[in-house]
Amino acid sequence: MQQFGAEALSDKAKRFLEELKKALDEKDAPKIHELKESKFTELQGGNEVPHPDVVMKKMGFEKDSLAMLLYRELHVRHIYSTKKPEEIRIEDRHDAWKNYISLFDRVLENDGIACDFDLPNGWLYDIIDEFVYQLQVYCRYRAERRSAKGAPSAEEAEKLRDIQNHPDIWEPVTVICYLQRLLTKSDIVQVLGQIKVGKATAADVLSPGPNHVSRVWGYFAMVGLLRVHTLMGDYHQALQCVSDIDFTPEKEGEKIFKKVQACHITILYYAGFAYMMMRRHYDSVRILLQALRSRSLESAQTTNQTVSNIAKMRENCARLLAMALELAGRRPQMMGDETVAQLLAQRVKSEDREMLKQGNEDSVLTFKSLFMQACPRFFLPSGALDSKDFCESGKNEALNLQLNLFLREVRQQLRLPVLRSYLKLYSTITLEKLARTAKDTPEGAEEKDMKEEEAVLTRELMCLKHKSRQLAWNNSGAPLTGTYKCLADADFYLDSSIIHIDADFRRPPVNSTYFVNQLESLRGATKGLAPCDLFRQQRSV
């Protein structure tokens, strides 16, 4: 296979490289951002991205110079965005791994936390994001190779040899180790603590300075660890990694992750998904709503590919939100205002939302379909190529494992939406009447059959009671903390054979919030508009 990249150095590419080196030497962050987002995109569109070997030969860049390391990072990302995983050479994967390690070592091997270079916040996040993405791609590529049935072809045998000859690249443990070292090297945890008490601001992390790169990479390393652990199915550890990040929606100005749009949607998507898989559905809803309500994500000011990724992740957040709301036993109107229902209506089909409430096998299939569309692309950390345990599913083994765990939770709650809908109609009801109503049992049923139905109903009610009591975050502290609360829209207790429904849970919805929000929307829409001539005439009269 031939190397990927232009063999000649065009005038446009030469100017780009000269300007990049000059901007890096002068630590001109706005110019570096323009070169990465605009000029390099033009090179990609014109198929003028030169191979790094051509750059070193024609431009005289040293192999380990900062300009060369960053250009190689752009070139590797160009390869991954234009070629399929099976088309990427093992040499490119190896060079990408070495290049990222060299970049991180420039920070990790310095004395103190000061750094001898500076980059825009967006590029610093993209480096961490691409580091995790290439780990994900390689692990899935490796799993696909070991899932092949029968004798491998000559091409497949060569790919297997390439993997065996490079056992040290893109290992999940090593990736986690580097992300953790970036976090430990910086003083970001102490700075975040100072931000919470008002002794520092987000600008102390995001503004250019000697500690800028170290602090920002330390912060984004937490997001990378959240993502890696989620992709491996360790949701508790995933949320533990972001325990120092403040998720409260009120403090809009102090959210560091909101300053980089790709980071903003990533942290909310993965945190919301981790909460859902931990059966903390209310917290999942709370996080996912932030992703859908955020106006800063409506118009991403970055490359077209990033805009597409942000839009896709928001669509996935809507699908996760629809499932989390149903599993939490919440109606959209209970989450504060009518915008929740509007957001779901825009992104999730109405028939899918209705099917989730049916309480039958069609509901399970809908849950499965939405989960498959919205879940991240999991991978297994094992690098074994000869394990018979993975031969059937290959790269989908991790997905099937998480899907089965999720559907087991869904099946446990299959009948609960139906029970909730009936409980909200009564203040008291007997077990026998609810059993006849919910099960559609005829009046002439035998007493023995009714006793069995009541026993089944009692178990279902206890299941509803158990599932309605969830650990909920208290709007302060680490994401894993919280208190147990009844978070369903219908609470009840069982006294002998009579079910008593809590009246507070049956109160009609308050419409004042809806009208206040509509008035605020009208005020925002009419702000700055001049009064029309008719109003002027009325005032003069």
Residue pairs with C-beta under 8 A, 6 or more apart in sequence:
1 89
3 51
3 53
3 89
3 91
4 51
4 79
4 83
4 89
4 92
5 49
5 50
5 51
5 52
5 54
5 75
6 13
6 47
6 48
6 49
6 50
6 51
6 54
7 50
7 51
7 54
8 50
8 54
9 50
9 54
9 55
9 58
9 59
10 46
10 48
10 50
12 42
12 43
12 46
12 48
13 43
13 48
13 49
13 50
14 58
14 59
16 35
16 39
16 40
16 43
17 55
17 59
17 61
17 67
17 71
18 59
19 31
19 35
19 39
20 32
20 35
20 67
20 70
20 71
21 61
21 67
22 28
23 31
23 32
23 35
24 32
24 66
24 67
24 70
24 117
27 117
27 118
27 208
29 118
29 119
29 120
29 208
30 120
32 119
32 120
32 123
33 120
33 122
33 123
36 74
36 120
36 122
36 123
37 122
37 302
37 303
40 49
40 74
41 303
41 304
43 49
44 78
44 82
49 74
49 75
49 78
50 58
51 75
52 68
52 71
52 72
52 75
55 61
55 68
55 71
56 62
56 63
56 68
61 67
61 68
61 71
62 68
64 102
66 106
66 117
69 99
69 102
69 103
69 106
70 103
70 119
72 95
72 99
73 99
73 100
73 103
73 127
73 130
76 92
76 95
76 96
76 99
76 130
76 134
77 126
77 130
79 88
79 92
80 88
80 130
80 133
80 134
80 137
81 305
85 137
85 140
85 141
86 141
86 144
86 159
90 159
90 162
90 163
90 165
90 166
93 134
93 138
93 166
93 169
93 170
94 166
94 169
96 134
97 134
97 169
97 170
100 127
100 130
100 131
100 134
101 178
103 127
104 178
104 181
104 182
104 217
106 115
106 116
106 117
107 115
107 182
107 185
107 213
107 214
107 217
108 181
108 182
108 185
110 116
113 185
113 186
113 187
113 211
113 214
113 215
114 210
114 211
114 214
115 210
115 211
115 212
115 213
115 214
117 213
118 208
118 212
118 213
119 213
121 206
121 216
121 259
121 260
122 260
122 262
122 302
124 213
124 216
124 217
124 220
125 216
125 220
125 223
125 260
125 262
125 263
126 262
127 217
128 179
128 217
128 220
128 221
128 223
128 224
129 220
129 224
129 262
129 263
129 266
131 175
131 178
131 179
131 224
132 175
132 224
132 227
132 228
132 231
134 170
135 170
135 172
135 175
135 228
136 231
136 377
136 379
138 169
138 170
139 170
139 172
139 379
139 380
139 381
140 377
140 379
140 395
141 395
142 163
142 383
142 385
143 379
143 380
143 390
143 394
143 395
143 397
143 398
144 394
144 395
145 156
145 159
145 160
145 163
145 385
146 160
146 384
146 385
146 386
146 387
146 390
146 391
146 394
147 390
147 391
147 392
147 393
147 394
147 395
147 397
148 156
148 394
149 391
152 160
160 385
163 385
164 385
167 383
168 174
171 383
172 228
172 232
172 381
173 381
175 228
176 225
176 228
176 229
179 221
179 224
179 225
179 228
180 221
180 225
182 214
182 217
182 218
182 221
183 189
183 218
183 221
183 222
183 225
184 218
185 214
185 218
186 211
186 214
186 215
186 217
186 218
186 219
187 211
187 214
187 215
187 218
188 205
188 215
188 218
188 219
188 222
188 244
189 218
189 244
191 200
191 204
191 205
191 215
192 219
192 244
192 245
192 246
193 244
194 200
194 204
195 201
195 202
195 204
195 246
195 254
196 246
201 254
202 253
202 254
202 255
202 256
202 259
204 215
205 212
205 215
205 216
205 219
205 256
206 212
206 216
206 256
206 259
219 256
219 257
220 263
222 241
222 242
222 244
222 245
223 242
223 257
223 263
223 266
223 267
225 238
225 241
225 242
226 238
226 239
226 241
226 242
226 267
226 270
226 271
226 274
227 238
227 266
227 270
227 376
228 238
229 235
229 237
229 238
229 241
230 238
230 270
230 273
230 274
230 376
231 376
231 377
231 378
231 379
232 378
232 379
232 380
232 381
232 398
233 277
233 378
233 398
233 401
233 402
235 274
235 275
235 277
235 278
236 278
236 480
238 270
238 271
238 274
239 271
239 274
239 275
239 278
239 478
239 479
239 480
240 478
240 480
242 267
242 271
242 479
243 478
243 479
243 480
244 478
245 256
245 257
245 267
245 479
246 254
246 255
247 271
247 287
247 290
247 473
247 479
248 475
248 476
249 290
252 258
255 264
257 263
257 264
257 267
258 264
258 294
258 296
261 296
261 297
261 300
261 301
261 302
261 306
261 310
262 300
262 302
262 306
262 309
262 310
264 291
264 294
264 296
264 297
265 291
265 297
265 310
265 313
265 314
265 317
266 313
268 287
268 288
268 290
268 291
268 317
269 288
269 291
269 313
269 316
269 317
269 320
270 376
271 287
271 479
272 284
272 287
272 288
272 291
272 317
272 320
272 321
272 324
273 284
273 320
273 374
273 375
273 376
275 281
275 283
275 284
275 287
275 324
275 479
276 284
276 320
276 323
276 324
276 327
277 402
277 405
277 406
279 327
279 409
279 470
280 470
280 471
280 472
280 473
280 482
281 324
281 325
281 327
281 328
281 330
281 470
281 487
282 328
282 330
282 470
282 472
282 487
283 471
283 472
283 473
283 479
283 482
284 320
284 321
284 324
284 328
285 321
285 324
285 325
285 328
285 330
285 335
286 473
288 317
288 318
288 320
288 321
288 324
289 321
289 335
289 340
289 343
291 297
291 313
291 314
291 317
292 314
292 317
292 318
292 321
292 343
292 347
293 339
293 343
297 310
297 314
300 306
300 307
300 310
314 347
315 347
315 374
316 373
316 374
316 375
317 374
318 343
318 344
318 346
318 347
318 348
319 347
319 348
319 370
319 373
319 374
320 370
320 374
321 343
321 344
322 344
322 348
322 352
322 353
322 356
322 370
323 356
323 367
323 370
323 371
323 374
325 331
325 332
325 335
325 340
325 344
326 356
326 357
326 417
327 409
327 410
327 413
327 467
328 470
328 487
328 488
329 416
329 417
329 420
329 467
329 468
329 487
329 488
329 489
329 490
330 487
330 488
330 489
331 489
332 338
332 340
332 341
332 344
333 340
333 341
333 509
334 489
334 509
336 513
337 513
337 514
337 517
338 514
338 517
339 517
344 353
348 370
352 366
352 369
352 370
355 362
355 363
355 366
356 363
356 366
356 367
356 370
356 417
357 363
357 417
357 421
358 417
359 414
359 415
359 416
359 417
359 418
360 414
363 410
363 414
364 407
364 410
364 411
364 414
367 406
367 407
367 410
368 403
368 407
371 403
371 406
371 407
372 399
372 403
375 399
375 402
375 403
377 399
378 398
378 399
378 401
378 402
379 395
379 398
380 390
380 397
380 398
382 390
384 390
390 397
393 400
412 463
412 467
413 463
413 467
415 438
415 460
416 460
416 463
416 464
416 467
418 438
419 434
419 438
419 460
419 461
419 464
420 464
420 488
420 489
420 490
422 429
422 434
422 437
422 438
423 429
423 490
423 492
423 499
423 501
424 489
424 490
424 501
424 505
424 506
426 499
426 501
427 500
427 501
427 503
427 506
428 498
428 499
428 500
428 501
429 498
429 499
429 501
430 497
430 498
430 499
431 454
431 457
431 458
431 494
431 497
431 498
431 499
432 450
432 454
432 497
434 457
434 499
435 441
435 450
435 453
435 454
435 456
435 457
436 442
436 443
436 445
436 450
436 453
438 457
439 453
439 457
441 449
441 450
441 453
445 453
454 497
458 494
461 492
461 494
461 499
464 488
465 492
467 488
468 486
468 487
468 488
468 491
469 484
469 485
469 486
469 487
470 484
470 485
470 487
471 482
471 483
471 484
472 482
472 483
472 484
472 485
472 487
473 479
473 481
473 482
474 481
474 482
474 483
488 505
489 505
490 501
490 502
490 505
490 506
491 501
491 502
491 504
491 505
492 499
492 500
492 501
492 502
493 499
493 500
493 502
494 500
